Amino acid sequence: MATKKKAAPKKVVKKAVKKAINNKARLVNFAEKVAGKTVAKNVNKFFTPITRALKPLLKWSEIPGQAVYDAIFTAIINAGGSRSVAANVANAVREVLGWTLF
């Protein structure tokens, strides 16, 4: 009988979060590679709310990818973005940070 392996929850490296907060152009460029130009434009547009949402996560000992997604999604909604824009941007940033492309 084969045992099932559970996938480990995706963690985000703090170093990547710090670099994302401090390097707008790099985050926008990687977001474009991951999700396309439209999403990259929205990352640029909502960069300030994104960074404000990510900063409190740096206090955590481990940062789950879902926490990154939730924080960014909520920040963009509160900044006046649509749910689809918020979901696309949050997913792209979570992927960039999860892959530690920085």
Disulfide bonds with the S-S distance in Angstrom:
none
